[in-house]
Amino acid sequence: MKFEIEQKDSYAILALKTDRLDSKVAPDLKSQIILLANSSDQNDLIVDLESVNFADSSGLSALLMAHRMYRDSDRTLVLCGLQERISKLLEISQLDDIFVTSKNRDGALEYINQTEE
């Protein structure tokens, strides 16, 4: 499995367990995000990209789809654990202002808890 899902009361954590977010991984990631987004149990989503060192356009597309799904349903999506290459890719693609990012899971959880208050 290329990712691991932790489900909590009001959020889920989707952690990628691969170093590449590319056309081989993106379709499965999209499917999992759709399942999580359509789950009535989960409000918010943290996508942990700590192990990801490379992403291509299909990987970015999966993340953008997640962003749209969660934004359109007034829920929070946070990307955490971004490696420098992924952060630069978001910046070059001018997507760094679109996503909420955090250095780690603790920061992502703190952000989610602040938005719930």
C-alpha positions in Angstrom: 0.0 0.0 0.0 1.3 3.4 -1.0 -0.4 5.2 1.9 -1.7 4.8 5.4 -4.9 6.3 6.7 -5.5 7.2 10.4 -9.1 8.1 11.1 -9.9 10.2 14.2 -13.1 11.7 15.4 -13.2 14.8 13.3 -10.4 14.4 10.9 -8.3 11.8 9.0 -4.6 11.7 8.3 -3.6 10.3 4.9 0.2 9.6 4.9 1.9 8.7 1.7 4.4 5.8 2.1 6.2 6.4 -1.2 8.9 8.8 -2.3 7.2 9.7 -5.6 3.8 11.3 -6.1 3.5 10.6 -9.8 1.2 9.0 -12.4 1.5 5.6 -10.8 0.4 6.8 -7.4 -2.0 9.7 -8.2 -5.0 7.6 -9.3 -5.0 5.6 -6.1 -4.5 8.8 -4.1 -7.5 10.5 -5.8 -9.6 7.4 -5.1 -8.7 7.5 -1.4 -9.3 11.3 -1.2 -12.8 10.9 -2.8 -13.6 8.1 -0.3 -12.5 10.2 2.6 -14.2 13.3 1.4 -17.5 11.5 0.9 -17.3 9.9 4.3 -19.8 11.5 6.6 -17.6 10.7 9.6 -14.6 12.8 8.6 -14.6 16.5 8.6 -11.0 17.5 7.8 -8.0 15.9 6.1 -4.3 16.1 6.8 -2.1 14.8 3.9 1.3 13.9 5.3 3.9 14.1 2.5 6.9 13.6 4.7 8.3 10.7 2.6 7.6 12.3 -0.8 10.7 13.7 -2.6 9.2 14.0 -6.1 5.8 15.0 -7.5 4.8 15.5 -11.1 1.7 17.1 -12.7 -0.5 14.1 -11.9 0.5 14.3 -8.3 -0.2 18.0 -8.1 -3.6 17.3 -9.8 -4.5 14.9 -7.1 -3.7 17.5 -4.4 -5.6 20.2 -6.2 -8.6 17.9 -6.5 -8.4 17.3 -2.7 -8.2 21.1 -2.2 -11.3 21.7 -4.3 -13.3 18.9 -2.6 -12.6 20.1 0.9 -12.9 23.8 0.1 -16.2 23.3 -1.6 -17.6 21.4 1.4 -16.3 24.0 3.9 -13.8 21.5 5.4 -10.1 21.9 6.1 -7.3 20.3 4.1 -3.7 20.7 5.4 -0.6 19.4 3.7 2.2 18.6 6.1 5.8 17.3 6.1 6.7 18.9 2.7 10.2 18.2 1.6 12.1 21.2 0.1 11.6 19.9 -3.5 7.8 19.7 -3.0 7.6 23.1 -1.4 9.6 24.6 -4.3 7.3 22.8 -6.8 4.2 24.4 -5.2 5.9 27.8 -5.2 7.0 27.5 -8.9 3.5 26.3 -9.8 2.0 29.3 -7.9 0.1 26.9 -5.7 1.8 27.8 -2.4 -0.8 30.3 -1.6 -3.7 27.9 -2.3 -2.7 25.2 0.1 -2.5 25.3 3.9 0.8 23.7 4.8 2.5 22.8 8.0 6.0 21.5 8.9 4.6 18.5 10.7 1.4 16.7 11.9 1.4 18.6 15.2 1.3 21.9 13.4 -1.5 20.6 11.1 -3.5 19.4 14.0 -3.1 22.8 15.7 -4.3 24.5 12.6 -7.4 22.2 12.4 -8.2 22.8 16.0 -8.0 26.6 15.6 -10.4 26.5 12.6 -12.9 24.5 14.6 -13.1 27.0 17.5 
